[in-house]
Amino acid sequence: MRRQDEYRQLANDVLRRASAEQSAQLKAQWEILGARYMELAEQSKVTTDTVYDPIPWDRLRVPKR
C-alpha cells in the first residue's frame, strides 16, 4: 500500500469514529485529526522526504512470498 493510501485509510477510520461520537468537542477533534491525515495524504503525493512520519515503515513493506 502506498503511503498516501495509508494516510487516507487513517483519515477514513478517524472520520468514521467522529461520526459516531456523541460529544461535540471530541467529534470536532476527531474531524481535525482526519483533516490533517488527508493533508498528509496530499503532501505524500508530492514529496517522499518527510522529517517526521507517524506511519512506521514496516507497515508499508510487502511480505515476501
N, C-alpha and C positions, 0 to 999 in steps of 0.2 A: 504494500500500500504506500502510495506517495505521501510525503509529509503534509501537503495541503489537504489530502483526503483524511488524514489523521485529525487535523485541526477541525475540519468540517464535521467529522463524527463527534468529536468532543463538544463542539458548539451545539450540535443537534441534541446530544444527550443532556446538556445543561439546559437548553431551552425547553426540552420536554419536561425536565424537572421543574422549571419555572412555571410552566403552565398548570402544574398540579399543586403549586404552593398556595397555601391559604393566606399567609402573612404578606401584606403588600410590600413591606420593607425587604423581606427575603426574596420575594418574587423579583423586585427591581434589581437586587444584587445578582441573582442568577442570570437575569437578562443582560446585565452589563458584562458579566463574565462570558456569556455566549457571544456577545458582540465583539469582545476582544479576541476570542478564538477565531471568529470569522475574519477579523483584521489580519491575524497571523496567517490564516489560510491564503488570503490575497497576497500578503507580503512574501510568502514562501514560493509563489509563482515566479517572482522577480529575482529573488536572491537566495542563495543557499548558505551564506556565511553569517550565521546568527551568533551573537555574543552569548545570549542565554536562550536555551531551548528547553521548554518544560517536558518535551517528549523524549524519553530515553531512546538512544539509538538502537538498542537491542529489540525494541518493539517493531522497528522498520525492517529488520532482517528477515529475509525469506528463509524458512527452514530448508536445510539440504535434504535431498531425497536419496 
